[in-house]
Amino acid sequence: MKARAVILEADDYTRDTMLTNIKEIKAREAPVMALAAEGDDEVEKYVDRVIYVPAADPLVSPLFNNVALQLIAYHAAKERGCSIVMPRNLAKSVTVD
């Protein structure tokens, strides 16, 4: 089974490194999905699927990415037939000091 990758492609100083990493993953024929800011058309050339999140200040963009990642996790679990309400290995109790 080939590895799969979900990439958070930020429009900051890590962009060039991230695009290089995406190219290396694709060279190994692995499917790649990227989360990118609206208007970022360059990333489409290198990945199989792009999910666009609203373009925002770098301090706020993790909030948008988090929502998108939660939806990906939800739909992946649903597709696999996993319990969404009662996930495995969830702590049964909370310890309070």
Jmol script that loads the backbone (N, CA, C; Angstrom):
load data "model"
ATOM      1  N   MET A   1       0.839  -1.181   0.000  1.00  0.00           N
ATOM      2  CA  MET A   1       0.000   0.000   0.000  1.00  0.00           C
ATOM      3  C   MET A   1       0.885   1.246   0.000  1.00  0.00           C
ATOM      4  N   LYS A   2       0.597   2.164  -0.883  1.00  0.00           N
ATOM      5  CA  LYS A   2       1.370   3.393  -0.971  1.00  0.00           C
ATOM      6  C   LYS A   2       0.960   4.353   0.131  1.00  0.00           C
ATOM      7  N   ALA A   3       1.912   5.128   0.554  1.00  0.00           N
ATOM      8  CA  ALA A   3       1.624   6.156   1.562  1.00  0.00           C
ATOM      9  C   ALA A   3       0.785   7.259   0.927  1.00  0.00           C
ATOM     10  N   ARG A   4       0.046   7.938   1.762  1.00  0.00           N
ATOM     11  CA  ARG A   4      -0.756   9.076   1.321  1.00  0.00           C
ATOM     12  C   ARG A   4      -0.304  10.288   2.113  1.00  0.00           C
ATOM     13  N   ALA A   5      -0.471  11.478   1.532  1.00  0.00           N
ATOM     14  CA  ALA A   5      -0.012  12.682   2.224  1.00  0.00           C
ATOM     15  C   ALA A   5      -1.080  13.765   2.163  1.00  0.00           C
ATOM     16  N   VAL A   6      -1.255  14.440   3.283  1.00  0.00           N
ATOM     17  CA  VAL A   6      -2.070  15.649   3.351  1.00  0.00           C
ATOM     18  C   VAL A   6      -1.111  16.770   3.725  1.00  0.00           C
ATOM     19  N   ILE A   7      -1.022  17.761   2.873  1.00  0.00           N
ATOM     20  CA  ILE A   7      -0.049  18.834   3.028  1.00  0.00           C
ATOM     21  C   ILE A   7      -0.758  20.133   3.377  1.00  0.00           C
ATOM     22  N   LEU A   8      -0.249  20.829   4.388  1.00  0.00           N
ATOM     23  CA  LEU A   8      -0.707  22.179   4.697  1.00  0.00           C
ATOM     24  C   LEU A   8       0.257  23.128   4.011  1.00  0.00           C
ATOM     25  N   GLU A   9      -0.158  23.704   2.914  1.00  0.00           N
ATOM     26  CA  GLU A   9       0.719  24.536   2.111  1.00  0.00           C
ATOM     27  C   GLU A   9       0.505  25.997   2.510  1.00  0.00           C
ATOM     28  N   ALA A  10       1.444  26.536   3.261  1.00  0.00           N
ATOM     29  CA  ALA A  10       1.330  27.914   3.743  1.00  0.00           C
ATOM     30  C   ALA A  10       2.030  28.863   2.785  1.00  0.00           C
ATOM     31  N   ASP A  11       1.549  30.081   2.758  1.00  0.00           N
ATOM     32  CA  ASP A  11       2.152  31.101   1.900  1.00  0.00           C
ATOM     33  C   ASP A  11       3.103  31.938   2.756  1.00  0.00           C
ATOM     34  N   ASP A  12       4.220  31.303   3.152  1.00  0.00           N
ATOM     35  CA  ASP A  12       5.198  31.990   3.990  1.00  0.00           C
ATOM     36  C   ASP A  12       6.597  31.535   3.594  1.00  0.00           C
ATOM     37  N   TYR A  13       7.548  31.689   4.485  1.00  0.00           N
ATOM     38  CA  TYR A  13       8.938  31.361   4.168  1.00  0.00           C
ATOM     39  C   TYR A  13       9.171  29.873   3.936  1.00  0.00           C
ATOM     40  N   THR A  14       8.230  29.014   4.309  1.00  0.00           N
ATOM     41  CA  THR A  14       8.384  27.566   4.105  1.00  0.00           C
ATOM     42  C   THR A  14       7.838  27.094   2.760  1.00  0.00           C
ATOM     43  N   ARG A  15       7.276  27.987   1.983  1.00  0.00           N
ATOM     44  CA  ARG A  15       6.591  27.617   0.749  1.00  0.00           C
ATOM     45  C   ARG A  15       7.485  26.851  -0.230  1.00  0.00           C
ATOM     46  N   ASP A  16       8.679  27.361  -0.501  1.00  0.00           N
ATOM     47  CA  ASP A  16       9.561  26.709  -1.471  1.00  0.00           C
ATOM     48  C   ASP A  16       9.965  25.310  -1.004  1.00  0.00           C
ATOM     49  N   THR A  17      10.265  25.171   0.267  1.00  0.00           N
ATOM     50  CA  THR A  17      10.619  23.869   0.829  1.00  0.00           C
ATOM     51  C   THR A  17       9.439  22.906   0.734  1.00  0.00           C
ATOM     52  N   MET A  18       8.250  23.406   1.017  1.00  0.00           N
ATOM     53  CA  MET A  18       7.062  22.553   0.967  1.00  0.00           C
ATOM     54  C   MET A  18       6.787  22.080  -0.464  1.00  0.00           C
ATOM     55  N   LEU A  19       6.927  22.957  -1.436  1.00  0.00           N
ATOM     56  CA  LEU A  19       6.719  22.546  -2.826  1.00  0.00           C
ATOM     57  C   LEU A  19       7.749  21.501  -3.242  1.00  0.00           C
ATOM     58  N   THR A  20       8.983  21.632  -2.780  1.00  0.00           N
ATOM     59  CA  THR A  20      10.010  20.626  -3.059  1.00  0.00           C
ATOM     60  C   THR A  20       9.624  19.289  -2.430  1.00  0.00           C
ATOM     61  N   ASN A  21       9.128  19.319  -1.202  1.00  0.00           N
ATOM     62  CA  ASN A  21       8.692  18.086  -0.534  1.00  0.00           C
ATOM     63  C   ASN A  21       7.530  17.433  -1.268  1.00  0.00           C
ATOM     64  N   ILE A  22       6.595  18.253  -1.756  1.00  0.00           N
ATOM     65  CA  ILE A  22       5.458  17.713  -2.516  1.00  0.00           C
ATOM     66  C   ILE A  22       5.954  17.015  -3.773  1.00  0.00           C
ATOM     67  N   LYS A  23       6.906  17.620  -4.460  1.00  0.00           N
ATOM     68  CA  LYS A  23       7.458  17.011  -5.680  1.00  0.00           C
ATOM     69  C   LYS A  23       8.137  15.680  -5.369  1.00  0.00           C
ATOM     70  N   GLU A  24       8.822  15.586  -4.246  1.00  0.00           N
ATOM     71  CA  GLU A  24       9.471  14.333  -3.868  1.00  0.00           C
ATOM     72  C   GLU A  24       8.447  13.251  -3.548  1.00  0.00           C
ATOM     73  N   ILE A  25       7.362  13.632  -2.885  1.00  0.00           N
ATOM     74  CA  ILE A  25       6.303  12.660  -2.576  1.00  0.00           C
ATOM     75  C   ILE A  25       5.664  12.163  -3.864  1.00  0.00           C
ATOM     76  N   LYS A  26       5.388  13.073  -4.799  1.00  0.00           N
ATOM     77  CA  LYS A  26       4.777  12.685  -6.069  1.00  0.00           C
ATOM     78  C   LYS A  26       5.723  11.826  -6.899  1.00  0.00           C
ATOM     79  N   ALA A  27       7.039  12.046  -6.770  1.00  0.00           N
ATOM     80  CA  ALA A  27       8.006  11.220  -7.497  1.00  0.00           C
ATOM     81  C   ALA A  27       7.926   9.771  -7.045  1.00  0.00           C
ATOM     82  N   ARG A  28       7.457   9.546  -5.831  1.00  0.00           N
ATOM     83  CA  ARG A  28       7.287   8.188  -5.307  1.00  0.00           C
ATOM     84  C   ARG A  28       5.871   7.660  -5.570  1.00  0.00           C
ATOM     85  N   GLU A  29       5.141   8.374  -6.413  1.00  0.00           N
ATOM     86  CA  GLU A  29       3.806   7.991  -6.879  1.00  0.00           C
ATOM     87  C   GLU A  29       2.776   7.883  -5.765  1.00  0.00           C
ATOM     88  N   ALA A  30       2.921   8.677  -4.721  1.00  0.00           N
ATOM     89  CA  ALA A  30       1.942   8.685  -3.632  1.00  0.00           C
ATOM     90  C   ALA A  30       0.899   9.764  -3.902  1.00  0.00           C
ATOM     91  N   PRO A  31      -0.359   9.496  -3.581  1.00  0.00           N
ATOM     92  CA  PRO A  31      -1.383  10.527  -3.742  1.00  0.00           C
ATOM     93  C   PRO A  31      -1.194  11.635  -2.708  1.00  0.00           C
ATOM     94  N   VAL A  32      -1.356  12.875  -3.143  1.00  0.00           N
ATOM     95  CA  VAL A  32      -1.147  14.029  -2.276  1.00  0.00           C
ATOM     96  C   VAL A  32      -2.364  14.944  -2.353  1.00  0.00           C
ATOM     97  N   MET A  33      -2.844  15.341  -1.181  1.00  0.00           N
ATOM     98  CA  MET A  33      -3.911  16.331  -1.072  1.00  0.00           C
ATOM     99  C   MET A  33      -3.339  17.519  -0.309  1.00  0.00           C
ATOM    100  N   ALA A  34      -3.650  18.721  -0.757  1.00  0.00           N
ATOM    101  CA  ALA A  34      -3.097  19.910  -0.112  1.00  0.00           C
ATOM    102  C   ALA A  34      -4.210  20.834   0.351  1.00  0.00           C
ATOM    103  N   LEU A  35      -3.975  21.476   1.482  1.00  0.00           N
ATOM    104  CA  LEU A  35      -4.803  22.583   1.938  1.00  0.00           C
ATOM    105  C   LEU A  35      -4.031  23.842   1.594  1.00  0.00           C
ATOM    106  N   ALA A  36      -4.649  24.718   0.822  1.00  0.00           N
ATOM    107  CA  ALA A  36      -3.960  25.928   0.381  1.00  0.00           C
ATOM    108  C   ALA A  36      -4.914  27.106   0.472  1.00  0.00           C
ATOM    109  N   ALA A  37      -4.341  28.282   0.549  1.00  0.00           N
ATOM    110  CA  ALA A  37      -5.145  29.502   0.616  1.00  0.00           C
ATOM    111  C   ALA A  37      -5.787  29.773  -0.741  1.00  0.00           C
ATOM    112  N   GLU A  38      -6.978  30.356  -0.711  1.00  0.00           N
ATOM    113  CA  GLU A  38      -7.655  30.729  -1.951  1.00  0.00           C
ATOM    114  C   GLU A  38      -6.736  31.616  -2.778  1.00  0.00           C
ATOM    115  N   GLY A  39      -6.710  31.360  -4.067  1.00  0.00           N
ATOM    116  CA  GLY A  39      -5.875  32.151  -4.960  1.00  0.00           C
ATOM    117  C   GLY A  39      -4.503  31.549  -5.201  1.00  0.00           C
ATOM    118  N   ASP A  40      -4.155  30.491  -4.496  1.00  0.00           N
ATOM    119  CA  ASP A  40      -2.867  29.831  -4.684  1.00  0.00           C
ATOM    120  C   ASP A  40      -3.038  28.769  -5.764  1.00  0.00           C
ATOM    121  N   ASP A  41      -2.800  29.152  -7.009  1.00  0.00           N
ATOM    122  CA  ASP A  41      -3.019  28.237  -8.128  1.00  0.00           C
ATOM    123  C   ASP A  41      -1.802  27.376  -8.438  1.00  0.00           C
ATOM    124  N   GLU A  42      -0.634  27.755  -7.947  1.00  0.00           N
ATOM    125  CA  GLU A  42       0.583  27.010  -8.275  1.00  0.00           C
ATOM    126  C   GLU A  42       0.576  25.603  -7.685  1.00  0.00           C
ATOM    127  N   VAL A  43       0.027  25.450  -6.498  1.00  0.00           N
ATOM    128  CA  VAL A  43       0.043  24.144  -5.833  1.00  0.00           C
ATOM    129  C   VAL A  43      -0.770  23.107  -6.607  1.00  0.00           C
ATOM    130  N   GLU A  44      -1.751  23.540  -7.392  1.00  0.00           N
ATOM    131  CA  GLU A  44      -2.573  22.621  -8.192  1.00  0.00           C
ATOM    132  C   GLU A  44      -1.736  21.793  -9.161  1.00  0.00           C
ATOM    133  N   LYS A  45      -0.614  22.340  -9.609  1.00  0.00           N
ATOM    134  CA  LYS A  45       0.228  21.649 -10.583  1.00  0.00           C
ATOM    135  C   LYS A  45       0.869  20.390 -10.006  1.00  0.00           C
ATOM    136  N   TYR A  46       1.033  20.348  -8.690  1.00  0.00           N
ATOM    137  CA  TYR A  46       1.838  19.302  -8.074  1.00  0.00           C
ATOM    138  C   TYR A  46       1.047  18.274  -7.281  1.00  0.00           C
ATOM    139  N   VAL A  47      -0.219  18.527  -6.972  1.00  0.00           N
ATOM    140  CA  VAL A  47      -0.979  17.624  -6.106  1.00  0.00           C
ATOM    141  C   VAL A  47      -2.168  17.042  -6.854  1.00  0.00           C
ATOM    142  N   ASP A  48      -2.760  16.008  -6.262  1.00  0.00           N
ATOM    143  CA  ASP A  48      -3.926  15.369  -6.869  1.00  0.00           C
ATOM    144  C   ASP A  48      -5.216  16.122  -6.559  1.00  0.00           C
ATOM    145  N   ARG A  49      -5.287  16.686  -5.376  1.00  0.00           N
ATOM    146  CA  ARG A  49      -6.507  17.388  -4.961  1.00  0.00           C
ATOM    147  C   ARG A  49      -6.118  18.554  -4.069  1.00  0.00           C
ATOM    148  N   VAL A  50      -6.834  19.662  -4.235  1.00  0.00           N
ATOM    149  CA  VAL A  50      -6.590  20.846  -3.408  1.00  0.00           C
ATOM    150  C   VAL A  50      -7.885  21.223  -2.708  1.00  0.00           C
ATOM    151  N   ILE A  51      -7.785  21.483  -1.423  1.00  0.00           N
ATOM    152  CA  ILE A  51      -8.903  22.041  -0.670  1.00  0.00           C
ATOM    153  C   ILE A  51      -8.499  23.464  -0.323  1.00  0.00           C
ATOM    154  N   TYR A  52      -9.293  24.402  -0.784  1.00  0.00           N
ATOM    155  CA  TYR A  52      -8.972  25.802  -0.548  1.00  0.00           C
ATOM    156  C   TYR A  52      -9.631  26.290   0.736  1.00  0.00           C
ATOM    157  N   VAL A  53      -8.848  26.993   1.528  1.00  0.00           N
ATOM    158  CA  VAL A  53      -9.342  27.650   2.729  1.00  0.00           C
ATOM    159  C   VAL A  53      -9.208  29.151   2.505  1.00  0.00           C
ATOM    160  N   PRO A  54      -9.983  29.957   3.220  1.00  0.00           N
ATOM    161  CA  PRO A  54      -9.890  31.396   3.012  1.00  0.00           C
ATOM    162  C   PRO A  54      -8.475  31.915   3.289  1.00  0.00           C
ATOM    163  N   ALA A  55      -8.035  32.814   2.431  1.00  0.00           N
ATOM    164  CA  ALA A  55      -6.730  33.445   2.645  1.00  0.00           C
ATOM    165  C   ALA A  55      -6.838  34.342   3.873  1.00  0.00           C
ATOM    166  N   ALA A  56      -5.857  34.241   4.760  1.00  0.00           N
ATOM    167  CA  ALA A  56      -5.912  35.004   6.003  1.00  0.00           C
ATOM    168  C   ALA A  56      -4.497  35.286   6.483  1.00  0.00           C
ATOM    169  N   ASP A  57      -4.414  36.121   7.494  1.00  0.00           N
ATOM    170  CA  ASP A  57      -3.155  36.422   8.148  1.00  0.00           C
ATOM    171  C   ASP A  57      -2.550  35.125   8.694  1.00  0.00           C
ATOM    172  N   PRO A  58      -1.228  34.977   8.647  1.00  0.00           N
ATOM    173  CA  PRO A  58      -0.608  33.739   9.142  1.00  0.00           C
ATOM    174  C   PRO A  58      -0.952  33.386  10.585  1.00  0.00           C
ATOM    175  N   LEU A  59      -1.322  34.356  11.387  1.00  0.00           N
ATOM    176  CA  LEU A  59      -1.704  34.048  12.769  1.00  0.00           C
ATOM    177  C   LEU A  59      -3.108  33.457  12.872  1.00  0.00           C
ATOM    178  N   VAL A  60      -3.952  33.719  11.884  1.00  0.00           N
ATOM    179  CA  VAL A  60      -5.340  33.251  11.902  1.00  0.00           C
ATOM    180  C   VAL A  60      -5.530  32.008  11.033  1.00  0.00           C
ATOM    181  N   SER A  61      -4.683  31.811  10.049  1.00  0.00           N
ATOM    182  CA  SER A  61      -4.879  30.709   9.103  1.00  0.00           C
ATOM    183  C   SER A  61      -4.930  29.328   9.752  1.00  0.00           C
ATOM    184  N   PRO A  62      -4.235  29.065  10.882  1.00  0.00           N
ATOM    185  CA  PRO A  62      -4.392  27.737  11.497  1.00  0.00           C
ATOM    186  C   PRO A  62      -5.829  27.421  11.910  1.00  0.00           C
ATOM    187  N   LEU A  63      -6.615  28.430  12.215  1.00  0.00           N
ATOM    188  CA  LEU A  63      -8.026  28.186  12.553  1.00  0.00           C
ATOM    189  C   LEU A  63      -8.776  27.620  11.357  1.00  0.00           C
ATOM    190  N   PHE A  64      -8.557  28.192  10.182  1.00  0.00           N
ATOM    191  CA  PHE A  64      -9.222  27.703   8.976  1.00  0.00           C
ATOM    192  C   PHE A  64      -8.716  26.306   8.611  1.00  0.00           C
ATOM    193  N   ASN A  65      -7.401  26.109   8.743  1.00  0.00           N
ATOM    194  CA  ASN A  65      -6.837  24.788   8.447  1.00  0.00           C
ATOM    195  C   ASN A  65      -7.381  23.732   9.393  1.00  0.00           C
ATOM    196  N   ASN A  66      -7.571  24.087  10.647  1.00  0.00           N
ATOM    197  CA  ASN A  66      -8.083  23.140  11.627  1.00  0.00           C
ATOM    198  C   ASN A  66      -9.491  22.671  11.264  1.00  0.00           C
ATOM    199  N   VAL A  67     -10.328  23.583  10.854  1.00  0.00           N
ATOM    200  CA  VAL A  67     -11.695  23.211  10.455  1.00  0.00           C
ATOM    201  C   VAL A  67     -11.648  22.246   9.276  1.00  0.00           C
ATOM    202  N   ALA A  68     -10.811  22.553   8.287  1.00  0.00           N
ATOM    203  CA  ALA A  68     -10.700  21.684   7.117  1.00  0.00           C
ATOM    204  C   ALA A  68     -10.158  20.302   7.500  1.00  0.00           C
ATOM    205  N   LEU A  69      -9.164  20.261   8.371  1.00  0.00           N
ATOM    206  CA  LEU A  69      -8.602  18.976   8.798  1.00  0.00           C
ATOM    207  C   LEU A  69      -9.602  18.149   9.601  1.00  0.00           C
ATOM    208  N   GLN A  70     -10.409  18.803  10.424  1.00  0.00           N
ATOM    209  CA  GLN A  70     -11.448  18.082  11.174  1.00  0.00           C
ATOM    210  C   GLN A  70     -12.474  17.465  10.228  1.00  0.00           C
ATOM    211  N   LEU A  71     -12.831  18.192   9.178  1.00  0.00           N
ATOM    212  CA  LEU A  71     -13.784  17.655   8.202  1.00  0.00           C
ATOM    213  C   LEU A  71     -13.177  16.487   7.424  1.00  0.00           C
ATOM    214  N   ILE A  72     -11.896  16.586   7.092  1.00  0.00           N
ATOM    215  CA  ILE A  72     -11.226  15.472   6.422  1.00  0.00           C
ATOM    216  C   ILE A  72     -11.233  14.241   7.328  1.00  0.00           C
ATOM    217  N   ALA A  73     -10.897  14.427   8.595  1.00  0.00           N
ATOM    218  CA  ALA A  73     -10.881  13.307   9.540  1.00  0.00           C
ATOM    219  C   ALA A  73     -12.271  12.693   9.695  1.00  0.00           C
ATOM    220  N   TYR A  74     -13.284  13.528   9.782  1.00  0.00           N
ATOM    221  CA  TYR A  74     -14.661  13.038   9.919  1.00  0.00           C
ATOM    222  C   TYR A  74     -15.048  12.177   8.718  1.00  0.00           C
ATOM    223  N   HIS A  75     -14.830  12.700   7.523  1.00  0.00           N
ATOM    224  CA  HIS A  75     -15.247  11.969   6.329  1.00  0.00           C
ATOM    225  C   HIS A  75     -14.395  10.725   6.083  1.00  0.00           C
ATOM    226  N   ALA A  76     -13.110  10.774   6.441  1.00  0.00           N
ATOM    227  CA  ALA A  76     -12.262   9.582   6.313  1.00  0.00           C
ATOM    228  C   ALA A  76     -12.742   8.489   7.263  1.00  0.00           C
ATOM    229  N   ALA A  77     -13.067   8.854   8.495  1.00  0.00           N
ATOM    230  CA  ALA A  77     -13.571   7.870   9.461  1.00  0.00           C
ATOM    231  C   ALA A  77     -14.905   7.299   9.000  1.00  0.00           C
ATOM    232  N   LYS A  78     -15.756   8.146   8.493  1.00  0.00           N
ATOM    233  CA  LYS A  78     -17.070   7.692   8.005  1.00  0.00           C
ATOM    234  C   LYS A  78     -16.903   6.733   6.825  1.00  0.00           C
ATOM    235  N   GLU A  79     -15.998   7.060   5.912  1.00  0.00           N
ATOM    236  CA  GLU A  79     -15.751   6.211   4.743  1.00  0.00           C
ATOM    237  C   GLU A  79     -15.193   4.852   5.154  1.00  0.00           C
ATOM    238  N   ARG A  80     -14.349   4.830   6.179  1.00  0.00           N
ATOM    239  CA  ARG A  80     -13.759   3.578   6.659  1.00  0.00           C
ATOM    240  C   ARG A  80     -14.708   2.779   7.532  1.00  0.00           C
ATOM    241  N   GLY A  81     -15.831   3.377   7.917  1.00  0.00           N
ATOM    242  CA  GLY A  81     -16.785   2.674   8.765  1.00  0.00           C
ATOM    243  C   GLY A  81     -16.438   2.732  10.235  1.00  0.00           C
ATOM    244  N   CYS A  82     -15.585   3.658  10.624  1.00  0.00           N
ATOM    245  CA  CYS A  82     -15.205   3.809  12.029  1.00  0.00           C
ATOM    246  C   CYS A  82     -16.288   4.566  12.783  1.00  0.00           C
ATOM    247  N   SER A  83     -16.379   4.304  14.077  1.00  0.00           N
ATOM    248  CA  SER A  83     -17.329   5.031  14.908  1.00  0.00           C
ATOM    249  C   SER A  83     -16.859   6.464  15.077  1.00  0.00           C
ATOM    250  N   ILE A  84     -17.704   7.400  14.752  1.00  0.00           N
ATOM    251  CA  ILE A  84     -17.340   8.811  14.853  1.00  0.00           C
ATOM    252  C   ILE A  84     -17.671   9.343  16.244  1.00  0.00           C
ATOM    253  N   VAL A  85     -18.718   8.817  16.855  1.00  0.00           N
ATOM    254  CA  VAL A  85     -19.134   9.287  18.165  1.00  0.00           C
ATOM    255  C   VAL A  85     -18.260   8.701  19.276  1.00  0.00           C
ATOM    256  N   MET A  86     -17.837   7.460  19.123  1.00  0.00           N
ATOM    257  CA  MET A  86     -17.037   6.776  20.140  1.00  0.00           C
ATOM    258  C   MET A  86     -15.729   6.286  19.519  1.00  0.00           C
ATOM    259  N   PRO A  87     -14.757   7.165  19.313  1.00  0.00           N
ATOM    260  CA  PRO A  87     -13.504   6.717  18.702  1.00  0.00           C
ATOM    261  C   PRO A  87     -12.742   5.757  19.612  1.00  0.00           C
ATOM    262  N   ARG A  88     -11.944   4.891  19.006  1.00  0.00           N
ATOM    263  CA  ARG A  88     -11.138   3.925  19.763  1.00  0.00           C
ATOM    264  C   ARG A  88     -10.080   4.655  20.572  1.00  0.00           C
ATOM    265  N   ASN A  89      -9.690   4.019  21.659  1.00  0.00           N
ATOM    266  CA  ASN A  89      -8.591   4.499  22.507  1.00  0.00           C
ATOM    267  C   ASN A  89      -8.818   5.891  23.095  1.00  0.00           C
ATOM    268  N   LEU A  90     -10.038   6.300  23.196  1.00  0.00           N
ATOM    269  CA  LEU A  90     -10.352   7.574  23.833  1.00  0.00           C
ATOM    270  C   LEU A  90     -10.305   7.361  25.348  1.00  0.00           C
ATOM    271  N   ALA A  91      -9.688   8.275  26.069  1.00  0.00           N
ATOM    272  CA  ALA A  91      -9.591   8.140  27.519  1.00  0.00           C
ATOM    273  C   ALA A  91     -10.995   8.034  28.110  1.00  0.00           C
ATOM    274  N   LYS A  92     -11.142   7.103  29.046  1.00  0.00           N
ATOM    275  CA  LYS A  92     -12.451   6.851  29.651  1.00  0.00           C
ATOM    276  C   LYS A  92     -12.771   7.821  30.766  1.00  0.00           C
ATOM    277  N   SER A  93     -11.765   8.480  31.300  1.00  0.00           N
ATOM    278  CA  SER A  93     -12.037   9.420  32.398  1.00  0.00           C
ATOM    279  C   SER A  93     -11.056  10.586  32.311  1.00  0.00           C
ATOM    280  N   VAL A  94     -11.377  11.630  33.012  1.00  0.00           N
ATOM    281  CA  VAL A  94     -10.529  12.810  33.069  1.00  0.00           C
ATOM    282  C   VAL A  94     -10.027  12.943  34.493  1.00  0.00           C
ATOM    283  N   THR A  95      -8.728  13.089  34.639  1.00  0.00           N
ATOM    284  CA  THR A  95      -8.139  13.253  35.972  1.00  0.00           C
ATOM    285  C   THR A  95      -8.001  14.746  36.264  1.00  0.00           C
ATOM    286  N   VAL A  96      -8.529  15.142  37.419  1.00  0.00           N
ATOM    287  CA  VAL A  96      -8.461  16.542  37.823  1.00  0.00           C
ATOM    288  C   VAL A  96      -7.675  16.637  39.112  1.00  0.00           C
ATOM    289  N   ASP A  97      -6.737  17.546  39.171  1.00  0.00           N
ATOM    290  CA  ASP A  97      -5.942  17.742  40.400  1.00  0.00           C
ATOM    291  C   ASP A  97      -6.701  18.569  41.389  1.00  0.00           C
TER     292      ASP A  97
END
end "model"
wireframe off; spacefill off
backbone 0.3
color backbone group
